[in-house]
């Protein structure tokens, strides 16, 4: 199983890292490493993320790396990260 990012999710992740970097470069590097480690675990345990509380009936899950939420879906032996949002954002229903 692979962990892949949609183009939108990749952009959102890089924007988050850039935003953190502006205030604290060390924290940005730490956040990126934690994200890589956490998302890497999804290769073996793709269902380990929780269902999205706002949309429990949808086939999406999330992992939280404060202060960001990584939304993903398992499809065709891949884990697709579809969005990366700050925890203060209220998610819209995914398409």
N, C-alpha and C positions, 0 to 999 in steps of 0.2 A: 504494500500500500504506500502511496506517495501523498505528501501534503503539498497542495498547489494553491496558488492565489489567483483569483480572478484579477483582471487588470484594475478594477476599481478598488478591490481590497488591497492590492499591492501599493497603489497610490496612497490610500488612507494610512497604511502602515508606515510608509516612508515619510508621510507628512507628520505623523505622530512622533517618529524618531527625530525628525528635524525640529519640531516644536520643542521637544524635551532638550535637545542639544543646545538650543539657543540660550537656555538658562543654566544648564548643567551638563556639559559634555560627558562626564563620567556616568551620570545617571542614564543618559541616552544609550551609551554602550551597554550598560547593565540591563536596561530594559530590552534591548535587542537580543542579548544573549538569553535572557529569561524567556522571551517569546520563542526563540528558536528551540530551546529545550522543551518548553511546554508543548509546542506544536509538534515537535518530533515524537513525543509520547503518543500522539494520536495515530501514528503509523501502526502501532501494535494494539492500541486501545481506542479505536475511533468513536466508540459510544461512551467514552468516559466524561465527555463534557455534559453539562446539564441541558435539559430542554430550555428553550427561551421562555421565561416566565410569562412574558406578555403574549406569547403565541404558542402555548403548549401542544396544540394539535398539529402544528406544522412539522415537517421533517428536518428542522434545523436545530442545531445545538450551539452552545457557546462555551468558551473558556474565558475566565476573567484573569487578566494581569493588570491589576490596578495601576493606573486609573482607566484602563481600556478593556473593552469586551471584543473578543474575536468570535464572530459568527461563522459557522461552517455547516456543510452538508456532506454526507458520505454518498458518493455516486461512482459506480463502475470501478471499484477498487481504488478510488482516490478520495482523499479528504480535500474538499474545496473550501478554502476560506473565502467567504463571499463579502464580508464587511468587517471593518475595524472601527469601532466607535468609542468615544470617550464615555465613561460610565454616566456622566451627567446628561447625555443625549437620550431621548426616548425613541426607541426604534420604531420605524414604520414596518408594516407587514411586508416581508420579502416577496418579490415577484416569482 
